[in-house]
């Protein structure tokens, strides 16, 4: 592709070459290597009270991390050291003396460079690239960077914790760019956004231009086949803005612009495009049996009726039932132990096991009497009732949805009722007699010894008797 070749040629120019023998340390020595213009730095950045290695936008008031090395490894202390060794390896030495390879290069490197594009590159003696951060993205893409077929971005755990998070963006080999939660089979029912370009071919890459245009490119002819953002949101980059496409911790893929002020300093990021406007549309934003509701410009996870948070410290981890489930009677639900709770404007993502054309009231009653039904959803437009088993997944509240949800909730008295009607049988342990009198113990020992001695004598006499009988029989 012509634009990638030109980009690679520009990357050859570096006025800040890093030679083998160079090293970094969090506080006792130089902690980073910066690009020529000072917009990007590579090295140690602080995360809490410890440090990680990565690349960040430096020429601005707020540090913005765009890449992290070995992001799921333990953070390091102030006495850690990053060394560009004489044998061409980039190695982190931890406070325990353990060594971690930061860049798994194909060949030993002779030089390194932090480029103004935000790409950290290792070169051999012929200035051929042996490793570059652009080929190993974490949660972000920068201008001039591609996401190749089967390439992925993984969100960070939070804005301050850059370890692997709960969502990923995948450039599929069917030509479709899709957002999924992690730990799923990446099926269509798990996807919460896509470019719907599936089936178009195997040669599509995602490309972010230096002018801020985010596009799918056909690599066979370098043609743009799909633009994610409008051309009006990009520019000819006369003001040297830096563009960054990030899969944020909330699971939404967004494009940001970092413009410059009169002094050339980068300003705070401005969002110029977003895959989704409502973060509650992100599947997996809340856990099982909980629902996402959007207010105060923030997504919030709430427990469905009849459940409590599994972990109050992590409201995205889902909710657990706070009642005991009752069994069926004669093939029907034990309806006397349950009641139905109604919630408006609800939606969930899992496939229903049953769909019926019925009325609102009949929808609620049908779920109440069905042993398999944990919830039912009535769609006013379709006049249809769909029934769902527990647990519920990908649940959200959206005022645009013309629906009523019926949640089956067990009465808290059901536990008591079952215990009263089916009492637990208590099995008494066998009685154990404890002997504590010393005289009694002596008597028992003497009697036992006498019995054993008598048995031995009797056995010996019987043995002699049997032997003599056999001898007499033999002689006769």
Number of C-alpha atoms within 10 A of each C-alpha: 12 10 11 15 10 11 15 13 10 13 18 15 12 15 12 14 16 17 16 17 12 14 21 20 20 23 13 11 10 13 19 21 23 23 23 16 12 16 21 27 26 26 22 27 20 15 14 10 9 14 18 24 24 22 27 22 21 19 18 18 11 13 14 16 20 21 24 26 20 18 17 12 10 12 18 22 18 16 14 22 23 24 18 22 17 14 11 21 21 23 19 23 17 18 13 10 11 10 14 14 14 18 19 13 18 10 14 19 27 23 20 26 25 29 26 19 21 26 24 24 22 27 21 18 10 9 13 14 20 18 21 19 20 20 14 16 21 25 27 22 25 24 22 21 24 22 22 20 19 16 18 20 23 27 28 26 17 14 12 12 13 24 21 21 21 18 29 26 27 22 22 22 19 16 24 22 24 22 28 26 22 17 9 12 10 15 8 11 14 20 18 21 19 17 15 12 17 15 11 14 13 17 17 30 25 26 23 24 19 22 20 29 21 27 21 28 23 20 16 10 10 15 13 16 12 16 15 16 18 13 12 9 14 17 14 10 13 7 12 15 22 23 29 23 24 24 25 21 23 20 30 24 23 19 26 20 22 19 18 17 11 7 6 15 16 22 17 16 17 12 15 17 18 17 19 15 10 15 19 27 25 25 25 28 27 27 25 21 25 29 28 28 21 17 8 6 8 11 20 19 23 22 21 22 19 18 18 18 23 18 12 11 8 12 18 21 19 25 27 18 19 15 16 16 15 16 12 14 10 7 10 13 19 18 19 11 19 19 15 20 15 15 15 16 17 24 23 18 17 15 12 16 11 12 15 14 14 16 15 19 9 14 24 26 16 16 26 26 18 16 18 16 21 19 25 27 28 30 21 14 9 11 13 17 26 21 24 22 18 13 15 19 22 24 28 25 19 18 11 8 14 15 24 21 25 25 23 23 23 24 18 14 13 17 15 12 13 13 11 10 8 9 9 8 6 6 6 6 6 6 6 6 6 6 8 8 8 9 8 10 11 11 11 12 11 11 11 11 12 12 11 11 12 11 11 11 11 10 11 11 11 10 11 10 10 10 11 11 10 10 10 9 8 8 6 5
